[in-house]
Amino acid sequence: MRELKKQDMIDILYGCAVLGTGGGGPLEEGLAMMQKHFDNDEVLQLISLDELPDDEYVVTPYGCGAPSATGLNPKFKDLEVSEVVPSVLAMEALEEALGKKIYAVGSTELGGANTAEALHAALEKGVPLLDADPAGRSVPELQHSTYYVKGVPIYPMGVATRFGEKIVIQNVQNDLRAEDIVRAIAVASDNMVGVADHANVGKVIKESLIPDMITYAQEIGQILRETKEKGADVTLYECADFRPELVADYDAIAFGCPAMGDEVLEEDEFEPMFDGCKDALKDKKIALFGSYGWGDGEWMREWEKRVTDAGAKLANESVIVNDSPDEDAVTACNGLGKIVATL
């Protein structure tokens, strides 16, 4: 077990924003959610999977949906908004249904906002955060997790709206059905709900998650911060915010994206962003990094070719990781970051 203080948690969220490569919610939203904890100098306990007792319950709290950028839909203007974050309400609903206190929480994915949901829930409930993750990156749907691969049921699951309504789903036929149900509740609730799922005991949880991912994210965030402190002009963008006209502002750019589907770049946000930028990359120094869970890394080879075909220069050997990053991968990421910072 180790203690996470304000700077540690900020580093984690910045690292998760990098690993999320555009998914997992906006970093600004996550930092805002955590601000009261930072102001109070609260300390979070981080535990490894080995430290998790076999018979204690763990849940995964997060937000699900797509809230409007213009604020609350007028349709819901007469409904009182709860002061408690929906994911915490969902976690409380599960505790009530199970008749058990939750021992620890885990993050559903690595992202600037959804990892913050787990940190926030842990601090609100006074429980530890697991140093583990079921994705190693951000994911678009509920079934995209190592829980699903391992056959661990997503239920029982709690769902809560921003209006304080709490629902417990005792069972679903499969994770894809859970995705449909949760999204339907979100549509009826201003397009956002809190969820707490995969309520299970430590013995099962330990066999289902990728270990040490929170620490990995923290190391990436720390490198980013220290690079800035040494005078390098480093800006972190989510892919939805990066545009072709921004390319000219930088001498070197590091792009990160996992392999998705049939070994391709993430198709909803990252691919359109990169395709729009590639014609502006001529003579720029480019670094690439990402992870894959199947195949042989073909997506990275194709990506490198697109970069060089655009007239850009690869700054260094790309960092490619199969499944969860090991110590060598962390070292490689550190090295790539240092190289880009000096270009």
Helices and strands as residue ranges (DSSP letters): E 2-4, H 6-20, H 27-39, E 44-47, G 49-51, E 57-65, G 74-76, H 86-98, E 104-105, H 114-125, E 129-130, E 132-133, H 146-150, E 157-161, E 166-169, H 175-187, E 192-201, H 202-205, E 210-211, H 213-229, G 239-241, G 244-249, E 252-256, E 259-260, E 264-265, H 270-277, G 278-280, E 285-292, H 298-309, E 313-314, E 319-322, H 327-342
